[in-house]
């Protein structure tokens, strides 16, 4: 789930984590600290003389006060930085749709990129981690989290969790460290959505 209208830029530069995007746009100093190490309550636009503009999405579903209660082994700043170094994917369509229909996002259009998980793992498996929770949300009943919440694929307790959970809740997130520069090689289609409704197909693998 990316910002509406950004596919051409993503196609050119890859699917970049916040940190990778800040590197590309040469954002430094206090501006970088605000975007990478603190909670973003709104979407932020950054610009570059060569690369144009890009939108860094908000973190409205997370609050620092709630994070302090459920986080261990790291400070909130370290948690924000840890998340910002990853490119995240949902592993079940229900979670995508719930986010698209959420109060914060239902009135906006979004770019939804669908990828082949098999191809993604074949190329980037060593940089992939799996999470049993929504690591960037603290709404409702925030689940405990720490830096070890992110497992390498081989270390994820899938069979143990699957015994007591639906497939949707067994593995919640897949994250790729830093970026997916070859996003067009692993993507299957790109669509613009408004809420839970597809309004157009932007790109599709032939």
C-alpha positions in Angstrom: 0.0 0.0 0.0 1.7 3.1 -1.2 0.8 6.7 -1.9 -1.5 7.4 -4.8 0.2 8.4 -8.0 3.7 7.3 -7.0 4.0 4.1 -9.1 6.1 5.7 -11.8 8.6 6.8 -9.2 8.5 3.4 -7.4 9.0 1.7 -10.8 12.1 3.8 -11.5 13.8 3.8 -8.1 12.3 0.6 -6.5 10.1 0.2 -3.4 12.1 2.1 -0.8 11.9 2.0 2.9 11.7 5.4 4.6 15.4 5.4 5.4 16.3 4.3 1.8 14.1 7.1 0.5 15.8 9.7 2.8 19.1 8.4 1.6 18.1 8.8 -2.1 16.8 12.3 -1.5 19.8 13.3 0.6 17.7 14.4 3.6 19.9 15.1 6.6 20.0 17.0 9.8 16.9 17.8 11.9 14.5 17.1 9.0 15.8 13.6 8.8 15.4 13.1 12.6 11.8 14.3 12.4 11.0 11.8 9.6 13.0 8.8 10.6 13.3 8.9 14.4 10.0 10.4 15.5 6.4 9.5 15.1 4.9 10.9 11.8 1.3 12.0 12.5 0.8 13.1 8.9 2.2 12.3 5.4 5.3 14.3 4.5 6.5 15.4 1.1 10.2 15.5 0.4 11.8 17.0 -2.8 15.0 16.7 -4.6 16.4 18.6 -7.6 17.1 15.4 -9.5 14.5 12.9 -8.2 11.5 15.2 -8.0 9.1 14.7 -5.1 8.0 11.7 -2.9 5.5 11.2 -0.1 6.5 9.5 3.2 3.3 8.0 4.6 2.0 8.8 8.1 2.0 6.5 11.2 -1.4 7.5 12.5 -2.2 4.0 13.8 0.7 4.3 16.3 1.0 6.5 19.4 4.2 7.0 21.4 2.4 6.7 24.8 0.9 3.3 23.8 4.2 2.2 22.4 6.0 2.9 25.6 3.6 0.4 27.4 4.0 -2.5 25.0 7.6 -2.0 23.8 10.6 -3.6 25.5 14.3 -3.9 24.6 14.2 -0.6 22.7 13.2 3.1 23.0 10.4 4.5 20.9 13.0 6.3 18.8 14.8 3.0 18.2 11.5 1.3 17.2 10.7 4.1 14.7 14.1 3.8 13.2 13.8 0.0 13.1 10.5 0.2 11.2 11.7 2.9 8.9 14.6 0.7 7.7 12.1 -1.9 6.3 9.7 -2.1 3.4 6.5 -3.8 4.6 4.0 -6.2 2.9 0.7 -7.5 4.1 0.4 -11.3 3.8 -3.4 -11.5 3.8 -5.8 -9.4 1.7 -8.2 -8.9 4.7 -5.6 -6.9 6.5 -5.0 -4.7 3.5 -8.8 -4.1 3.1 -9.3 -3.3 6.8 -6.5 -0.6 6.5 -7.9 0.8 3.3 -11.4 1.0 5.0 -10.0 2.5 8.2 -11.1 5.9 9.3 -7.8 7.5 8.6 -7.6 6.2 5.0 -11.1 5.4 3.6 -11.6 8.9 2.0 -8.2 8.8 0.1 -7.0 6.9 -2.9 -4.0 4.6 -2.6 -1.6 2.6 -4.8 -1.7 -1.1 -4.1 1.2 -3.2 -5.3 0.7 -7.0 -5.4 3.8 -9.1 -5.6 4.7 -12.7 -6.1 5.8 -13.9 -2.6 7.8 -16.7 -4.2 9.8 -14.4 -6.4 10.3 -12.0 -3.6 11.7 -14.7 -1.4 13.9 -16.2 -4.1 15.6 -12.8 -4.6 15.5 -11.2 -1.2 15.1 -14.1 1.2 18.2 -13.3 3.2 16.9 -9.8 3.9 13.3 -10.8 4.7 11.9 -10.9 8.2 8.4 -12.0 9.4 6.4 -10.6 12.2 3.5 -12.2 14.1 1.9 -8.7 14.8 1.2 -5.4 13.1 4.5 -3.9 14.3 3.4 -0.3 13.3 0.1 -0.2 15.1 -0.8 0.4 18.7 -4.5 1.0 18.3 -7.1 -1.2 20.1 -5.1 -3.6 22.3 -1.4 -3.1 21.5 0.5 -6.3 21.5 3.9 -6.6 23.2 6.9 -6.1 20.9 10.6 -5.9 20.9 13.5 -6.1 18.3 13.1 -9.9 18.3 9.5 -9.6 17.1 11.1 -9.8 13.6 12.1 -13.4 12.7 14.1 -14.6 9.8 12.0 -16.9 7.6 13.7 -20.1 8.9 13.2 -19.1 12.5 9.5 -18.1 12.4 7.3 -20.4 14.6 4.7 -21.0 11.9 3.5 -24.5 12.9 3.3 -23.6 16.5 1.2 -20.5 15.8 -0.9 -22.1 13.2 -2.3 -24.6 15.7 -4.2 -21.9 17.6 -4.7 -19.2 14.9 -6.2 -18.6 11.5 -3.9 -18.3 8.6 -4.5 -14.6 8.5 -3.2 -14.2 12.1 -0.3 -16.7 11.9 2.1 -14.5 10.0 1.0 -10.9 9.9 3.8 -8.9 8.1 6.6 -9.6 5.7 9.4 -7.0 5.7 12.4 -6.5 3.4 15.4 -4.7 4.8 16.1 -1.3 3.2 14.3 -1.7 -0.2 13.1 -3.8 -3.1 14.9 -2.1 -6.0 13.7 -4.7 -8.6 10.0 -4.2 -7.7 8.9 -4.7 -11.3 10.5 -8.1 -11.4 8.5 -9.4 -8.5 5.3 -7.4 -8.9 2.3 -9.0 -10.6 0.0 -5.9 -10.7 -0.5 -2.4 -9.5 -3.9 -0.9 -8.8 -5.4 2.3 -7.5 -8.0 1.7 -4.8 -10.5 4.0 -3.1 -11.4 2.4 0.2 -11.9 -1.3 -0.7 -12.9 -0.5 -4.3 -10.4 -0.9 -7.2 -10.8 2.1 -9.4 -8.1 1.3 -12.0 -5.3 -1.0 -12.9 -2.1 1.0 -13.4 0.3 -1.8 -14.4 0.1 -5.5 -14.9 2.6 -8.2 -15.7 2.0 -9.6 -19.1 
